[in-house]
Amino acid sequence: MKKYKEEYGFTLIEMMIVLLIISMLILIAIPNVTKHSRSIDEKGCAAYVKMVEGQVEAFKMDEKQMPTSLADLTDKEYLPENPQCPDGRQLSINTEGKVEVAGGSTNP
């Protein structure tokens, strides 16, 4: 009779090498993701400001007047309650209908 010696599966050393490679990839990836989080927040805030400016224009066309504050937009359901940037910065509207961000500009 023939002996069947072929075994299937992974050895402990093979598993440890795979875990080492995965760990190294994670160690490389995590700092890159966290480094770009500020850039992601700024771009998200800039996009939200553009959306709010669009809602200001829609309010102006519908109501035939400029909103005096964000409360006007939330009262008429153009925006959700407490509109703010994804990073938590507050928004405001100036007299010309331009949306401003507290703590700095979001213009690219």
N, C-alpha and C positions, 0 to 999 in steps of 0.2 A: 504494500500500500504506500501511496505517496503521502508524505507529510505536508500539510498545508501550513506554512510558516508565515505567510504574509499577514501582517496585522494592519488594521485601519485605525486612524486616530492621530492625535498630536502628542508629541512628547512634552515634558515639562519645560525643557529648554526652548522648544519652538514657541510655546505659549508665552514664555517670559520675553522672548525677542519681539513678538507681536505687541505685547503690552508696553515694552520699552519704546517701540516705534510710535504707537498711538500716544503715549505720554509726551514724547518729544513734539509731535505735531500739535498737541493741545497747548503745550508751553509756548510754541511759536505763534499760534493763532490768537490766544486770549489777549496778549498785549496789543496786537494790531487792532482788534475790535474795540478795546477800551480807548485806544489812542484816537480813534475816529469818532467817538461818541459826541464830542463837542461840535464837530463839523456837521454831524447828522442832526443834532438839536437846532443848530443855526439854520440849516436848510429847511427843516420842518417848520420852524417859526416863520421863515420868509414865505413859505408856501401858504401857511395859515393866514398871514397878513394879506397876501394877495386874494385869498378867498373872502376875507372880511371886507376888503375894499370892493370886491364884486357885490357883496351884499349891501354895502353902502350905496353903490350905484343903483341896485335894484330898488332899494328903499326910496331913493331920490326920484326914480321914474314912477313908482307906484303912488307915493304920497305927495309928489310935487313940491317937496321941501327937503332940505338937508337934515340928517339926524344930528341932534346936538350932543348925543353921547351914545355909548354902547347900550345903555338901558333902553333907548328908543328902539334899537334893533331887537333886543331880547323881548321887549314887551309885545312887539308885533310878530314875534317868532321868526325873524330872519336869522337869528343866531341862538344857540343854546344858552342856558343860564351860565353866568360867569365865564365869558369867553376869554381864554388866555392861550399863550403859546404852549406847545407840548412840554417845554422845559420849565414852565411855571411863571414866566414873565407876563406881566399884565399889559393889556392893550388899551389905547385911548384913541379918540378921534379929534383931530384939530378942526379949526373953523372952516378949512377948505375941503373937509371930507377925507383927508389923508389919515391913514391909520398909523399910529406911532406905537413903538414898543418901549416900555419902561426899561431903563438900563442900557439903552443903546439902539443903534439902527440895525435893521436886518437886510438892508440893501446889499446885493452882491457886488 
